[in-house]
């Protein structure tokens, strides 16, 4: 009897713990999605890529290895794999296989081609802080840039608002598949990003208007916005899972006589929903920031208000604080060699990414910020490898590929689903004609969730947007 009672109690405790764990994982009400993903993988049979050089994205290189894709997932990676009877077997001898490439900083769809004013939907330049806007509501799925990015091996990408504002709004992560609606491209379960910008851009846009006109005005603007968000959180239940010893001033049980458990905060606020989601950790913060001193200020701002920075974007001076970025688990999403086009970009060096990657736990990412650069992220990474070698840093392909896959997936909060060739992950895969870090390498085949969505040698597997139908570039059969 006692044993039975003990067993029942143990089972109840396990169920309770499971429910508690589920509750802890559940996003807060500030990030409930009224426009959820409708993405559905294309049905595809099993595929065996045989006898390739495989870069798994985990830091491993396998020579003369196979990759089996089945049921939309990576089923196995290794030598001498067997293939199901109905599998398509691709002879990959002399070719290379990598995870699908991921661009964490794109404006495809919100600044589509052709680049005309009617398509300028990336910057809501009506106020310095606009966290209420969502980039996904500007995404035009017919942008021809999606197809050209696919031909460069891009299987997922984060589309962000521009950098005119201190807080520009939410970014969205997409699967790079042809679709009529952005929801049909939306990466299932991916968290939103929050785009922020420091430095010259907000000063330039607002300096002659309502401000800010200085860097100190920039910081005051961030702080004012997060103070409002902190108050909003207090009135709406506070930060989830906040240990009592970590309670901040806005989470006081009694501030100005208010009872935080009874004060609902009144009207919902779309701006503060986003900022509250960032403080809660449900929305990942991505910051356009060039100078090392400003990045350190933003790190301190994050500590002040309790949010986590996923990545600094552009960060031409990130190499100056590489150790701190690694220590705090912040990625650097960086260009290979852009520099000098404005004062805050003056101290850029071509070894930047290599130096950010060097510390233990360093997280370096190659990003594009360009509808053209996104087509050649592999070549951008190759530039970094070449300049690192000149500086005495020899970076092998199996490490460099992480800048385009694993680290990018980590910064977007989708590493559990994609970014590496590990069994059970999405079968987002690129078959390259040779070493992807060669200028001569081409993405020959691109698979998304196991479906061959692009094939350089098969015109029927080269998507063309509705906008491009009947136009010369599409008719000629070339996308790169």
C-alpha positions in Angstrom: 0.0 0.0 0.0 2.7 2.4 1.0 4.8 1.4 -2.1 1.8 2.1 -4.3 1.1 5.4 -2.7 4.8 6.4 -3.1 4.7 5.3 -6.7 1.6 7.4 -7.3 3.1 10.4 -5.6 6.3 10.1 -7.6 4.3 9.8 -10.9 2.3 12.9 -9.9 5.4 14.8 -9.1 6.9 13.8 -12.5 3.7 15.0 -14.3 3.8 18.2 -12.3 7.5 18.8 -13.2 6.7 18.1 -16.9 3.9 20.7 -16.8 6.2 23.1 -15.1 8.8 22.6 -17.7 6.3 23.1 -20.5 5.1 26.3 -18.8 8.7 27.5 -18.5 9.2 26.9 -22.2 6.0 28.6 -23.2 6.5 32.1 -24.7 4.9 35.0 -22.8 1.7 36.6 -23.9 3.7 39.5 -25.4 4.8 37.3 -28.3 1.7 35.4 -29.2 1.6 35.2 -33.0 -1.5 36.4 -34.8 0.2 35.7 -38.2 1.6 32.2 -37.7 3.7 30.3 -40.1 1.8 28.3 -42.8 5.0 26.8 -44.2 4.7 23.2 -45.3 7.7 21.3 -46.6 7.6 20.0 -50.2 7.0 16.3 -50.3 10.1 14.4 -51.3 11.4 10.9 -51.3 14.7 9.8 -49.7 18.0 11.1 -51.2 21.5 9.7 -50.7 24.4 12.0 -51.5 27.2 9.6 -52.0 31.0 9.9 -51.7 31.4 13.6 -51.0 33.6 15.7 -48.8 31.1 16.6 -46.0 31.4 19.6 -43.7 28.9 18.9 -41.0 28.8 22.4 -39.5 29.9 21.1 -36.2 33.6 21.6 -36.9 33.9 18.2 -38.5 35.1 17.2 -42.0 34.4 13.8 -43.4 36.1 12.7 -46.6 34.4 10.2 -49.0 31.2 10.3 -46.9 27.5 10.0 -47.5 24.5 12.0 -46.4 21.1 10.4 -46.3 18.0 12.7 -46.4 14.7 11.1 -45.5 11.3 12.3 -44.4 12.5 15.9 -44.6 15.3 15.3 -42.1 19.0 14.4 -42.0 18.7 10.6 -41.4 22.4 9.7 -41.3 25.9 11.0 -42.1 28.9 8.7 -42.6 30.7 6.3 -44.9 29.1 3.5 -46.8 25.5 4.3 -45.9 22.8 2.1 -47.3 20.0 3.7 -49.4 16.3 2.8 -49.2 15.0 1.1 -52.3 13.1 4.2 -53.5 16.0 6.6 -52.8 17.4 9.0 -55.4 21.2 8.4 -55.3 23.4 11.3 -56.3 27.0 10.6 -57.1 28.8 13.4 -55.3 32.4 12.2 -56.0 34.7 15.2 -56.1 31.9 17.5 -54.7 31.3 18.9 -51.3 28.2 18.9 -49.0 27.4 21.5 -46.4 24.4 22.5 -44.3 22.2 25.1 -46.0 23.7 28.6 -45.6 21.9 31.1 -43.4 22.1 34.9 -43.7 21.2 36.6 -40.4 21.1 40.1 -41.9 19.0 40.5 -45.1 16.5 43.1 -46.4 15.2 40.9 -49.2 11.5 41.4 -49.6 11.4 44.7 -47.7 13.9 46.4 -50.0 13.3 44.1 -53.1 14.4 44.4 -56.6 13.9 46.5 -58.6 15.0 49.1 -56.1 12.3 51.8 -56.6 10.6 54.0 -54.0 7.4 52.0 -54.3 9.4 49.1 -52.9 11.1 51.0 -50.0 9.4 49.3 -47.1 12.3 48.6 -44.7 12.5 51.8 -42.6 9.5 53.2 -40.7 11.1 56.7 -40.4 8.3 58.3 -38.6 9.7 58.2 -35.1 13.1 57.2 -33.5 11.6 54.1 -31.8 9.2 51.9 -33.7 9.3 48.5 -32.1 5.6 48.2 -33.0 6.4 47.5 -36.7 7.2 44.0 -38.0 9.4 43.4 -41.1 7.3 40.5 -42.1 4.4 42.8 -42.9 6.6 44.4 -45.6 8.0 41.2 -47.1 7.2 40.8 -50.8 7.6 37.1 -51.6 8.0 37.8 -55.3 11.3 39.6 -54.8 13.6 38.0 -57.4 16.4 38.2 -54.8 15.0 35.2 -53.0 15.7 33.0 -56.1 19.2 34.4 -56.6 20.0 33.8 -52.9 18.8 30.2 -53.3 21.2 29.7 -56.2 23.9 30.8 -53.8 23.0 28.1 -51.2 20.9 30.2 -48.9 18.2 28.1 -47.3 17.1 30.4 -44.4 17.5 34.1 -43.7 16.5 36.7 -41.3 14.8 39.7 -42.8 15.2 42.9 -40.7 13.9 46.4 -40.8 16.5 49.0 -41.8 18.8 50.9 -39.4 17.3 54.4 -39.5 15.8 54.1 -36.1 17.1 53.5 -32.6 14.6 50.6 -32.4 13.4 49.6 -35.9 11.0 46.8 -35.2 10.8 43.0 -35.4 12.7 40.9 -37.9 11.5 37.6 -39.2 13.2 34.4 -40.1 12.2 32.8 -43.4 12.7 29.5 -45.2 13.9 30.4 -48.7 11.1 28.8 -50.6 8.9 30.2 -53.4 5.5 31.3 -51.9 2.6 33.6 -52.4 2.5 34.8 -48.8 5.2 35.5 -46.3 3.5 33.2 -43.8 4.2 30.3 -46.2 7.9 31.2 -45.9 8.0 31.9 -42.2 10.3 29.5 -40.4 8.1 27.5 -38.0 8.7 28.3 -34.4 11.6 30.7 -35.0 11.7 33.6 -32.5 11.4 37.1 -33.8 14.5 39.4 -33.8 14.4 42.9 -32.5 16.4 45.3 -34.7 18.2 48.1 -33.0 20.7 50.6 -34.3 23.4 52.7 -32.7 25.8 55.3 -34.0 25.5 57.5 -37.0 22.3 56.4 -38.7 19.7 57.5 -36.2 21.7 60.8 -35.7 21.6 61.4 -39.5 17.9 60.6 -39.9 16.6 62.5 -36.8 19.2 65.1 -36.0 17.4 67.9 -37.8 14.0 66.7 -36.7 12.8 65.4 -33.3 16.1 64.0 -32.3 18.3 62.2 -31.3 21.1 64.4 -32.7 24.0 62.8 -30.7 25.1 59.5 -29.4 24.1 60.5 -25.9 20.7 61.2 -27.3 20.7 57.7 -28.8 21.3 56.1 -25.4 18.7 58.2 -23.7 16.2 57.1 -26.3 16.9 53.4 -25.7 16.7 53.9 -22.0 13.4 55.8 -22.2 11.9 53.1 -24.3 13.0 50.2 -22.0 11.9 52.1 -18.9 8.4 52.2 -20.4 8.7 48.5 -21.3 9.8 47.7 -17.7 6.8 49.5 -16.3 4.6 47.7 -18.7 6.0 44.4 -17.6 5.5 45.3 -13.9 1.8 46.1 -14.6 1.3 42.9 -16.7 2.9 40.3 -14.5 6.6 41.0 -14.6 9.4 39.0 -16.2 8.9 35.2 -16.4 11.0 32.9 -14.3 12.7 35.8 -12.5 14.3 34.6 -9.3 13.6 36.8 -6.3 17.3 37.7 -5.8 17.3 39.0 -9.4 14.2 41.1 -9.1 14.8 44.6 -10.6 13.3 47.9 -9.5 10.4 47.7 -11.8 9.3 44.3 -10.3 8.8 45.6 -6.8 5.7 44.3 -5.2 4.8 47.7 -3.9 5.8 50.8 -6.0 3.8 53.9 -5.4 1.2 51.9 -3.6 0.4 49.7 -6.6 -0.3 46.0 -6.2 1.6 44.4 -9.1 -0.6 41.3 -9.0 -3.8 43.2 -9.5 -2.7 46.0 -11.8 -3.3 44.8 -15.4 -1.8 47.8 -17.0 -4.8 48.7 -19.1 -4.6 49.0 -22.8 -2.4 46.7 -24.9 0.6 48.5 -26.5 2.2 47.0 -29.6 5.5 48.9 -29.0 5.8 47.7 -25.5 4.7 44.1 -26.4 7.9 43.9 -28.5 10.2 45.4 -25.9 8.7 43.3 -23.1 9.2 40.2 -25.3 12.9 41.2 -25.6 13.3 41.6 -21.8 11.6 38.2 -21.3 14.0 36.6 -23.7 11.4 35.6 -26.2 12.5 38.1 -28.8 16.2 38.0 -29.8 18.0 41.4 -29.9 20.1 42.2 -33.0 22.0 45.5 -32.9 23.5 47.4 -35.9 26.6 48.8 -34.2 30.1 49.6 -35.6 32.3 51.0 -32.9 33.7 49.0 -30.0 32.9 51.7 -27.4 29.3 51.7 -28.5 29.0 47.9 -28.4 30.2 48.0 -24.8 27.6 50.6 -24.0 24.9 48.4 -25.5 26.1 45.5 -23.5 25.8 47.6 -20.3 22.3 48.7 -21.5 21.3 45.1 -21.8 22.4 44.4 -18.3 20.5 47.4 -17.0 17.2 46.2 -18.4 17.8 42.5 -18.3 17.7 41.6 -22.0 20.2 39.5 -23.9 21.9 40.6 -27.1 22.0 37.8 -29.7 24.4 39.5 -32.1 26.0 42.8 -33.0 25.7 43.3 -36.8 28.3 45.0 -39.0 30.6 45.5 -35.9 33.7 46.6 -37.8 35.5 47.1 -34.5 34.3 43.8 -32.9 37.8 42.5 -32.9 38.7 45.0 -30.2 36.3 43.4 -27.8 36.4 39.8 -29.1 37.1 38.3 -25.6 34.2 40.1 -24.0 31.8 39.1 -26.8 32.9 35.5 -26.3 32.6 35.7 -22.5 29.1 37.1 -22.7 27.9 34.7 -25.5 27.2 37.5 -28.0 27.8 36.7 -31.7 29.4 39.1 -34.2 27.5 39.1 -37.5 30.1 40.8 -39.7 31.2 41.7 -43.2 34.4 40.2 -44.6 35.9 43.5 -45.7 33.5 46.5 -45.8 35.1 49.5 -44.2 35.7 53.2 -44.5 32.4 54.2 -46.1 31.6 56.4 -43.0 33.5 57.5 -40.0 32.2 54.8 -37.7 33.4 52.2 -40.2 36.9 53.7 -40.4 38.7 51.2 -38.1 37.6 48.0 -39.9 40.2 45.4 -40.6 40.0 42.3 -42.9 40.9 40.0 -40.0 37.9 41.1 -38.0 35.8 37.9 -38.3 38.8 35.6 -37.7 39.7 37.5 -34.5 36.1 37.4 -33.2 36.1 33.6 -34.0 39.4 33.0 -32.2 38.5 33.0 -28.5 37.1 30.0 -26.9 33.3 30.2 -27.3 33.7 32.9 -30.0 30.7 33.2 -32.3 31.6 34.8 -35.6 29.1 35.0 -38.5 29.4 36.2 -42.1 26.4 38.2 -43.1 25.5 40.1 -46.3 23.2 43.2 -45.8 23.1 43.0 -49.6 20.9 41.5 -52.2 24.0 40.7 -54.2 26.4 39.7 -51.4 23.8 37.1 -50.2 24.5 35.2 -53.4 28.1 34.7 -52.5 28.4 34.3 -48.7 30.7 31.4 -49.3 33.2 33.6 -51.1 32.9 36.3 -48.4 34.0 33.7 -45.9 36.8 32.7 -48.2 38.1 36.3 -48.1 38.3 36.0 -44.3 40.2 32.8 -44.5 42.7 34.3 -46.9 43.4 37.4 -44.9 43.6 35.3 -41.7 46.2 33.1 -43.3 48.3 36.2 -44.1 48.1 37.1 -40.4 49.3 33.7 -39.4 45.8 32.2 -38.6 45.1 29.1 -40.6 41.4 28.4 -40.5 40.3 25.1 -42.0 37.0 24.8 -44.0 35.4 22.7 -41.3 35.7 25.7 -38.9 34.9 28.4 -41.4 31.6 26.8 -42.5 30.3 27.4 -39.0 30.3 31.2 -39.8 27.6 30.5 -42.4 25.6 27.7 -40.7 25.9 26.7 -37.1 26.7 30.1 -35.6 24.1 31.8 -37.7 21.5 29.3 -36.6 22.5 29.9 -33.0 22.0 33.7 -33.3 18.6 33.2 -34.8 17.4 30.7 -32.2 17.0 27.9 -34.7 20.0 25.7 -34.0 17.9 22.9 -32.7 16.2 22.6 -36.1 18.9 23.5 -38.6 22.5 24.8 -39.2 24.3 21.4 -38.9 24.2 18.1 -40.6 23.1 16.0 -37.6 20.5 13.2 -37.6 17.0 14.6 -36.8 17.6 18.1 -38.1 15.9 19.7 -41.1 17.5 18.4 -44.3 18.6 21.8 -45.4 21.6 20.9 -47.5 23.8 22.3 -50.3 25.8 20.1 -52.8 28.7 22.2 -54.1 30.7 21.6 -57.3 33.9 21.7 -55.3 35.4 23.3 -52.2 32.8 26.0 -51.3 35.6 28.4 -50.3 36.9 28.4 -53.8 35.8 31.3 -56.1 35.1 28.6 -58.7 32.6 26.6 -56.6 28.9 26.7 -57.4 25.9 25.5 -55.5 24.8 22.7 -57.8 21.8 21.4 -55.8 20.0 22.9 -52.8 17.7 20.9 -50.6 15.2 22.4 -48.1 13.6 19.9 -45.8 14.9 17.1 -48.1 13.3 18.5 -51.3 15.5 19.5 -54.2 14.3 23.1 -54.6 17.2 24.2 -56.8 19.4 22.4 -59.4 21.8 24.3 -61.5 21.6 21.7 -64.3 17.8 21.4 -64.3 15.9 24.5 -65.5 12.6 23.1 -63.9 14.3 23.3 -60.5 15.3 27.0 -60.8 12.4 29.0 -59.2 11.2 32.2 -61.0 9.0 34.6 -59.2 5.7 35.8 -60.7 7.3 39.2 -61.2 10.1 37.8 -63.4 7.8 35.7 -65.6 8.3 36.7 -69.2 11.3 38.9 -68.5 14.7 38.5 -70.1 16.7 37.3 -67.2 14.2 34.6 -66.4 13.8 33.5 -70.1 17.5 33.1 -70.5 17.6 30.5 -67.7 20.3 32.2 -65.6 19.9 33.4 -62.0 23.5 34.2 -61.1 
